[in-house]
Amino acid sequence: MYELGSFARLQCTRAGLRGGIPVAPLGLAYFATGVACAGMAQTGDGWWYLRMAVCWWTTLKLIGNALYATVILPTVRAQENLAVRRAIREEQRVAANEDQPRQVWTRDRRLQLTRKYVTT
């Protein structure tokens, strides 16, 4: 079976998707640089076209990643919350069967469950 690289694996997690939206303005800066390179190419050296293409390709990647993260991030959050709720229900069911006292579900405990059930 094909193993995903570390960057591709990061893009499938909430932490990787969270970084997609803040870098969108960087994509706009690359686009402006590409426009400047296009202007320089018309007045001088033809190598500016290569720089322009690299800048615009980077722009497409960054903006595309931001759009992808904007669409997918709510879905990933919902899946994580569903996994945590299922884990809480399961632990409550087991505790009820063993006559243990009910646990209080704090924010820290939910984070522990998120790490335990979502990252595997």
RONUBA-472163 format. One line per field, with one value per atom (N, C-alpha, C): atom name; residue number from 1; x, y, z. Coordinates in nm, 2 decimals. Example, Ala and Ser with C-alpha at 12.3 -4.5 7.8 and 13.67 -1.06 7.14 Angstrom:
<sekols>
atom	[N | CA | C | N | CA | C]
n	[1 | 1 | 1 | 2 | 2 | 2]
u	[1.32 | 1.23 | 1.32 | 1.28 | 1.37 | 1.29]
v	[-0.57 | -0.45 | -0.33 | -0.22 | -0.11 | 0.00]
w	[0.78 | 0.78 | 0.78 | 0.71 | 0.71 | 0.79]
</sekols>
This chain:
<sekols>
atom	[N | CA | C | N | CA | C | N | CA | C | N | CA | C | N | CA | C | N | CA | C | N | CA | C | N | CA | C | N | CA | C | N | CA | C | N | CA | C | N | CA | C | N | CA | C | N | CA | C | N | CA | C | N | CA | C | N | CA | C | N | CA | C | N | CA | C | N | CA | C | N | CA | C | N | CA | C | N | CA | C | N | CA | C | N | CA | C | N | CA | C | N | CA | C | N | CA | C | N | CA | C | N | CA | C | N | CA | C | N | CA | C | N | CA | C | N | CA | C | N | CA | C | N | CA | C | N | CA | C | N | CA | C | N | CA | C | N | CA | C | N | CA | C | N | CA | C | N | CA | C | N | CA | C | N | CA | C | N | CA | C | N | CA | C | N | CA | C | N | CA | C | N | CA | C | N | CA | C | N | CA | C | N | CA | C | N | CA | C | N | CA | C | N | CA | C | N | CA | C | N | CA | C | N | CA | C | N | CA | C | N | CA | C | N | CA | C | N | CA | C | N | CA | C | N | CA | C | N | CA | C | N | CA | C | N | CA | C | N | CA | C | N | CA | C | N | CA | C | N | CA | C | N | CA | C | N | CA | C | N | CA | C | N | CA | C | N | CA | C | N | CA | C | N | CA | C | N | CA | C | N | CA | C | N | CA | C | N | CA | C | N | CA | C | N | CA | C | N | CA | C | N | CA | C | N | CA | C | N | CA | C | N | CA | C | N | CA | C | N | CA | C | N | CA | C | N | CA | C | N | CA | C | N | CA | C | N | CA | C | N | CA | C | N | CA | C | N | CA | C | N | CA | C | N | CA | C | N | CA | C | N | CA | C | N | CA | C | N | CA | C | N | CA | C | N | CA | C | N | CA | C | N | CA | C | N | CA | C | N | CA | C | N | CA | C | N | CA | C | N | CA | C | N | CA | C | N | CA | C | N | CA | C | N | CA | C | N | CA | C]
n	[1 | 1 | 1 | 2 | 2 | 2 | 3 | 3 | 3 | 4 | 4 | 4 | 5 | 5 | 5 | 6 | 6 | 6 | 7 | 7 | 7 | 8 | 8 | 8 | 9 | 9 | 9 | 10 | 10 | 10 | 11 | 11 | 11 | 12 | 12 | 12 | 13 | 13 | 13 | 14 | 14 | 14 | 15 | 15 | 15 | 16 | 16 | 16 | 17 | 17 | 17 | 18 | 18 | 18 | 19 | 19 | 19 | 20 | 20 | 20 | 21 | 21 | 21 | 22 | 22 | 22 | 23 | 23 | 23 | 24 | 24 | 24 | 25 | 25 | 25 | 26 | 26 | 26 | 27 | 27 | 27 | 28 | 28 | 28 | 29 | 29 | 29 | 30 | 30 | 30 | 31 | 31 | 31 | 32 | 32 | 32 | 33 | 33 | 33 | 34 | 34 | 34 | 35 | 35 | 35 | 36 | 36 | 36 | 37 | 37 | 37 | 38 | 38 | 38 | 39 | 39 | 39 | 40 | 40 | 40 | 41 | 41 | 41 | 42 | 42 | 42 | 43 | 43 | 43 | 44 | 44 | 44 | 45 | 45 | 45 | 46 | 46 | 46 | 47 | 47 | 47 | 48 | 48 | 48 | 49 | 49 | 49 | 50 | 50 | 50 | 51 | 51 | 51 | 52 | 52 | 52 | 53 | 53 | 53 | 54 | 54 | 54 | 55 | 55 | 55 | 56 | 56 | 56 | 57 | 57 | 57 | 58 | 58 | 58 | 59 | 59 | 59 | 60 | 60 | 60 | 61 | 61 | 61 | 62 | 62 | 62 | 63 | 63 | 63 | 64 | 64 | 64 | 65 | 65 | 65 | 66 | 66 | 66 | 67 | 67 | 67 | 68 | 68 | 68 | 69 | 69 | 69 | 70 | 70 | 70 | 71 | 71 | 71 | 72 | 72 | 72 | 73 | 73 | 73 | 74 | 74 | 74 | 75 | 75 | 75 | 76 | 76 | 76 | 77 | 77 | 77 | 78 | 78 | 78 | 79 | 79 | 79 | 80 | 80 | 80 | 81 | 81 | 81 | 82 | 82 | 82 | 83 | 83 | 83 | 84 | 84 | 84 | 85 | 85 | 85 | 86 | 86 | 86 | 87 | 87 | 87 | 88 | 88 | 88 | 89 | 89 | 89 | 90 | 90 | 90 | 91 | 91 | 91 | 92 | 92 | 92 | 93 | 93 | 93 | 94 | 94 | 94 | 95 | 95 | 95 | 96 | 96 | 96 | 97 | 97 | 97 | 98 | 98 | 98 | 99 | 99 | 99 | 100 | 100 | 100 | 101 | 101 | 101 | 102 | 102 | 102 | 103 | 103 | 103 | 104 | 104 | 104 | 105 | 105 | 105 | 106 | 106 | 106 | 107 | 107 | 107 | 108 | 108 | 108 | 109 | 109 | 109 | 110 | 110 | 110 | 111 | 111 | 111 | 112 | 112 | 112 | 113 | 113 | 113 | 114 | 114 | 114 | 115 | 115 | 115 | 116 | 116 | 116 | 117 | 117 | 117 | 118 | 118 | 118 | 119 | 119 | 119 | 120 | 120 | 120]
u	[0.08 | 0.00 | 0.09 | 0.04 | 0.12 | 0.12 | 0.23 | 0.24 | 0.24 | 0.16 | 0.15 | 0.28 | 0.33 | 0.44 | 0.39 | 0.49 | 0.45 | 0.37 | 0.39 | 0.31 | 0.17 | 0.16 | 0.02 | -0.05 | 0.01 | -0.05 | -0.10 | -0.02 | -0.05 | -0.17 | -0.19 | -0.30 | -0.43 | -0.42 | -0.54 | -0.59 | -0.51 | -0.55 | -0.59 | -0.66 | -0.71 | -0.59 | -0.48 | -0.37 | -0.31 | -0.31 | -0.26 | -0.35 | -0.48 | -0.58 | -0.59 | -0.56 | -0.57 | -0.47 | -0.36 | -0.25 | -0.28 | -0.38 | -0.41 | -0.47 | -0.56 | -0.62 | -0.53 | -0.45 | -0.36 | -0.26 | -0.22 | -0.12 | -0.18 | -0.31 | -0.38 | -0.32 | -0.31 | -0.25 | -0.11 | -0.03 | 0.10 | 0.09 | -0.02 | -0.05 | -0.07 | -0.14 | -0.17 | -0.04 | 0.05 | 0.18 | 0.26 | 0.25 | 0.32 | 0.26 | 0.13 | 0.06 | 0.11 | 0.12 | 0.17 | 0.32 | 0.40 | 0.53 | 0.54 | 0.44 | 0.43 | 0.40 | 0.31 | 0.27 | 0.39 | 0.47 | 0.59 | 0.69 | 0.70 | 0.80 | 0.75 | 0.62 | 0.57 | 0.60 | 0.59 | 0.63 | 0.78 | 0.86 | 1.00 | 1.04 | 0.96 | 0.99 | 0.96 | 0.86 | 0.83 | 0.94 | 1.01 | 1.10 | 1.25 | 1.27 | 1.41 | 1.43 | 1.50 | 1.54 | 1.42 | 1.43 | 1.33 | 1.32 | 1.42 | 1.42 | 1.32 | 1.27 | 1.16 | 1.03 | 1.01 | 0.90 | 0.90 | 1.02 | 1.03 | 1.00 | 1.05 | 1.02 | 0.87 | 0.81 | 0.67 | 0.59 | 0.62 | 0.55 | 0.56 | 0.68 | 0.70 | 0.62 | 0.61 | 0.53 | 0.38 | 0.34 | 0.19 | 0.16 | 0.25 | 0.22 | 0.21 | 0.30 | 0.30 | 0.17 | 0.12 | 0.00 | -0.12 | -0.12 | -0.23 | -0.23 | -0.11 | -0.10 | -0.15 | -0.11 | -0.15 | -0.29 | -0.35 | -0.49 | -0.57 | -0.53 | -0.60 | -0.61 | -0.49 | -0.49 | -0.58 | -0.59 | -0.67 | -0.82 | -0.86 | -1.00 | -1.03 | -0.94 | -0.96 | -0.98 | -0.89 | -0.90 | -1.03 | -1.07 | -1.20 | -1.32 | -1.31 | -1.42 | -1.41 | -1.29 | -1.28 | -1.27 | -1.21 | -1.19 | -1.32 | -1.43 | -1.55 | -1.59 | -1.57 | -1.60 | -1.50 | -1.38 | -1.28 | -1.32 | -1.35 | -1.39 | -1.51 | -1.61 | -1.73 | -1.70 | -1.61 | -1.57 | -1.50 | -1.41 | -1.34 | -1.44 | -1.54 | -1.64 | -1.72 | -1.76 | -1.83 | -1.75 | -1.63 | -1.54 | -1.53 | -1.52 | -1.51 | -1.64 | -1.75 | -1.88 | -1.91 | -1.87 | -1.88 | -1.79 | -1.67 | -1.58 | -1.64 | -1.70 | -1.76 | -1.87 | -1.96 | -2.07 | -2.03 | -1.93 | -1.88 | -1.82 | -1.74 | -1.69 | -1.79 | -1.90 | -2.01 | -2.09 | -2.10 | -2.17 | -2.09 | -1.96 | -1.87 | -1.88 | -1.87 | -1.87 | -2.01 | -2.12 | -2.25 | -2.26 | -2.20 | -2.20 | -2.12 | -2.02 | -1.93 | -1.96 | -2.07 | -2.12 | -2.01 | -1.95 | -1.85 | -1.92 | -1.87 | -1.93 | -1.91 | -2.01 | -2.00 | -1.88 | -1.81 | -1.70 | -1.75 | -1.67 | -1.70 | -1.61 | -1.67 | -1.60 | -1.55 | -1.43 | -1.37 | -1.31 | -1.28 | -1.21 | -1.09 | -1.00 | -0.88 | -0.90 | -1.01 | -1.04 | -1.08 | -1.16 | -1.21 | -1.09 | -0.99 | -0.87 | -0.79 | -0.78 | -0.72 | -0.79 | -0.92 | -0.99 | -0.98 | -0.97 | -0.95 | -0.82 | -0.72 | -0.58 | -0.58 | -0.65 | -0.65 | -0.72 | -0.84 | -0.93 | -0.92 | -0.87 | -0.87 | -0.73 | -0.62 | -0.49 | -0.46 | -0.53 | -0.50 | -0.56]
v	[-0.12 | 0.00 | 0.12 | 0.23 | 0.35 | 0.43 | 0.47 | 0.55 | 0.70 | 0.78 | 0.92 | 0.98 | 1.09 | 1.16 | 1.24 | 1.30 | 1.37 | 1.50 | 1.57 | 1.69 | 1.65 | 1.54 | 1.50 | 1.45 | 1.38 | 1.33 | 1.45 | 1.56 | 1.68 | 1.75 | 1.74 | 1.81 | 1.74 | 1.61 | 1.54 | 1.56 | 1.64 | 1.66 | 1.80 | 1.83 | 1.96 | 2.06 | 2.01 | 2.11 | 2.15 | 2.06 | 2.09 | 2.18 | 2.16 | 2.24 | 2.38 | 2.39 | 2.53 | 2.62 | 2.57 | 2.66 | 2.71 | 2.65 | 2.69 | 2.83 | 2.87 | 3.00 | 3.12 | 3.12 | 3.23 | 3.26 | 3.16 | 3.18 | 3.24 | 3.25 | 3.31 | 3.45 | 3.54 | 3.67 | 3.66 | 3.56 | 3.53 | 3.50 | 3.43 | 3.40 | 3.52 | 3.62 | 3.74 | 3.82 | 3.81 | 3.88 | 3.81 | 3.68 | 3.61 | 3.66 | 3.67 | 3.72 | 3.86 | 3.95 | 4.08 | 4.08 | 3.99 | 3.97 | 3.92 | 3.83 | 3.77 | 3.88 | 3.97 | 4.08 | 4.17 | 4.20 | 4.28 | 4.21 | 4.08 | 4.00 | 4.00 | 4.00 | 4.01 | 4.15 | 4.25 | 4.38 | 4.39 | 4.33 | 4.33 | 4.25 | 4.14 | 4.06 | 4.13 | 4.21 | 4.29 | 4.40 | 4.44 | 4.55 | 4.50 | 4.37 | 4.33 | 4.18 | 4.12 | 3.98 | 3.88 | 3.78 | 3.68 | 3.58 | 3.58 | 3.50 | 3.54 | 3.66 | 3.71 | 3.63 | 3.57 | 3.49 | 3.37 | 3.31 | 3.19 | 3.23 | 3.34 | 3.39 | 3.42 | 3.47 | 3.50 | 3.37 | 3.27 | 3.14 | 3.08 | 3.09 | 3.03 | 3.10 | 3.23 | 3.31 | 3.28 | 3.27 | 3.24 | 3.10 | 3.01 | 2.87 | 2.86 | 2.93 | 2.93 | 3.00 | 3.10 | 3.17 | 3.07 | 2.99 | 2.89 | 2.79 | 2.75 | 2.65 | 2.70 | 2.82 | 2.88 | 2.91 | 2.97 | 3.01 | 2.88 | 2.79 | 2.66 | 2.59 | 2.59 | 2.52 | 2.60 | 2.73 | 2.80 | 2.77 | 2.76 | 2.73 | 2.59 | 2.50 | 2.36 | 2.35 | 2.42 | 2.42 | 2.48 | 2.59 | 2.65 | 2.56 | 2.47 | 2.38 | 2.26 | 2.20 | 2.07 | 2.09 | 2.20 | 2.21 | 2.19 | 2.25 | 2.22 | 2.07 | 2.00 | 1.86 | 1.78 | 1.82 | 1.75 | 1.78 | 1.90 | 1.93 | 1.85 | 1.84 | 1.76 | 1.62 | 1.56 | 1.42 | 1.40 | 1.50 | 1.49 | 1.50 | 1.59 | 1.60 | 1.48 | 1.42 | 1.29 | 1.18 | 1.17 | 1.07 | 1.08 | 1.21 | 1.23 | 1.20 | 1.24 | 1.21 | 1.06 | 0.99 | 0.84 | 0.78 | 0.84 | 0.78 | 0.81 | 0.93 | 0.97 | 0.87 | 0.85 | 0.76 | 0.62 | 0.58 | 0.44 | 0.43 | 0.53 | 0.53 | 0.54 | 0.62 | 0.62 | 0.49 | 0.43 | 0.30 | 0.19 | 0.19 | 0.10 | 0.13 | 0.26 | 0.30 | 0.26 | 0.27 | 0.24 | 0.09 | 0.01 | -0.14 | -0.18 | -0.11 | -0.15 | -0.07 | 0.00 | 0.07 | 0.17 | 0.24 | 0.34 | 0.48 | 0.58 | 0.71 | 0.78 | 0.87 | 0.94 | 1.03 | 1.04 | 1.13 | 1.27 | 1.37 | 1.50 | 1.53 | 1.57 | 1.58 | 1.73 | 1.75 | 1.88 | 1.90 | 2.02 | 2.05 | 1.97 | 1.96 | 1.89 | 1.74 | 1.69 | 1.55 | 1.52 | 1.62 | 1.61 | 1.61 | 1.70 | 1.71 | 1.58 | 1.52 | 1.39 | 1.29 | 1.28 | 1.19 | 1.22 | 1.35 | 1.39 | 1.33 | 1.35 | 1.30 | 1.15 | 1.09 | 0.94 | 0.88 | 0.93 | 0.86 | 0.91 | 1.04 | 1.09 | 1.07 | 1.07 | 1.06 | 0.92 | 0.82 | 0.68 | 0.65]
w	[0.00 | 0.00 | 0.00 | -0.07 | -0.08 | 0.05 | 0.10 | 0.22 | 0.19 | 0.25 | 0.23 | 0.29 | 0.23 | 0.28 | 0.40 | 0.47 | 0.60 | 0.56 | 0.45 | 0.42 | 0.38 | 0.30 | 0.26 | 0.38 | 0.48 | 0.60 | 0.68 | 0.69 | 0.76 | 0.70 | 0.57 | 0.51 | 0.54 | 0.59 | 0.62 | 0.76 | 0.84 | 0.98 | 1.00 | 1.11 | 1.15 | 1.16 | 1.22 | 1.23 | 1.10 | 1.00 | 0.87 | 0.79 | 0.81 | 0.74 | 0.80 | 0.93 | 0.99 | 0.94 | 0.89 | 0.83 | 0.69 | 0.63 | 0.49 | 0.47 | 0.56 | 0.55 | 0.57 | 0.68 | 0.70 | 0.59 | 0.51 | 0.41 | 0.28 | 0.27 | 0.15 | 0.11 | 0.21 | 0.17 | 0.11 | 0.15 | 0.10 | -0.05 | -0.09 | -0.23 | -0.31 | -0.25 | -0.32 | -0.34 | -0.24 | -0.26 | -0.37 | -0.38 | -0.50 | -0.63 | -0.63 | -0.75 | -0.80 | -0.70 | -0.73 | -0.78 | -0.72 | -0.77 | -0.91 | -0.94 | -1.07 | -1.18 | -1.14 | -1.23 | -1.25 | -1.14 | -1.16 | -1.25 | -1.24 | -1.32 | -1.47 | -1.49 | -1.63 | -1.69 | -1.61 | -1.66 | -1.69 | -1.61 | -1.63 | -1.76 | -1.78 | -1.89 | -2.02 | -2.03 | -2.15 | -2.18 | -2.08 | -2.10 | -2.11 | -2.08 | -2.07 | -2.10 | -2.00 | -2.01 | -2.01 | -2.09 | -2.11 | -1.99 | -1.90 | -1.78 | -1.68 | -1.70 | -1.61 | -1.62 | -1.74 | -1.77 | -1.68 | -1.66 | -1.57 | -1.43 | -1.38 | -1.25 | -1.23 | -1.34 | -1.33 | -1.32 | -1.40 | -1.39 | -1.26 | -1.20 | -1.06 | -0.96 | -0.97 | -0.87 | -0.89 | -1.01 | -1.03 | -1.00 | -1.02 | -0.98 | -0.83 | -0.76 | -0.61 | -0.56 | -0.63 | -0.60 | -0.61 | -0.72 | -0.74 | -0.63 | -0.59 | -0.48 | -0.35 | -0.31 | -0.18 | -0.18 | -0.28 | -0.28 | -0.29 | -0.37 | -0.38 | -0.24 | -0.17 | -0.04 | 0.06 | 0.05 | 0.14 | 0.11 | -0.02 | -0.05 | -0.01 | -0.03 | 0.01 | 0.17 | 0.24 | 0.39 | 0.43 | 0.37 | 0.40 | 0.39 | 0.29 | 0.27 | 0.35 | 0.37 | 0.44 | 0.59 | 0.64 | 0.79 | 0.87 | 0.83 | 0.91 | 0.92 | 0.81 | 0.80 | 0.90 | 0.90 | 0.98 | 1.13 | 1.16 | 1.30 | 1.34 | 1.25 | 1.28 | 1.31 | 1.23 | 1.25 | 1.38 | 1.42 | 1.55 | 1.66 | 1.65 | 1.76 | 1.77 | 1.66 | 1.66 | 1.72 | 1.69 | 1.75 | 1.90 | 1.95 | 2.09 | 2.16 | 2.10 | 2.16 | 2.17 | 2.06 | 2.07 | 2.18 | 2.19 | 2.30 | 2.44 | 2.45 | 2.58 | 2.61 | 2.51 | 2.53 | 2.57 | 2.50 | 2.52 | 2.67 | 2.71 | 2.84 | 2.95 | 2.92 | 3.02 | 3.02 | 2.91 | 2.91 | 2.99 | 2.97 | 3.04 | 3.19 | 3.22 | 3.37 | 3.43 | 3.36 | 3.41 | 3.43 | 3.34 | 3.36 | 3.48 | 3.51 | 3.62 | 3.75 | 3.75 | 3.87 | 3.92 | 3.83 | 3.87 | 3.87 | 3.95 | 3.95 | 3.81 | 3.78 | 3.65 | 3.65 | 3.54 | 3.53 | 3.48 | 3.52 | 3.47 | 3.35 | 3.24 | 3.12 | 3.10 | 3.14 | 3.12 | 2.98 | 2.95 | 2.82 | 2.80 | 2.91 | 2.90 | 2.87 | 2.93 | 2.91 | 2.76 | 2.71 | 2.57 | 2.48 | 2.51 | 2.43 | 2.43 | 2.54 | 2.55 | 2.47 | 2.47 | 2.39 | 2.24 | 2.21 | 2.07 | 2.02 | 2.09 | 2.05 | 2.04 | 2.14 | 2.14 | 2.03 | 2.00 | 1.90 | 1.76 | 1.74 | 1.61 | 1.54 | 1.61 | 1.55 | 1.51 | 1.56 | 1.53 | 1.39]
</sekols>
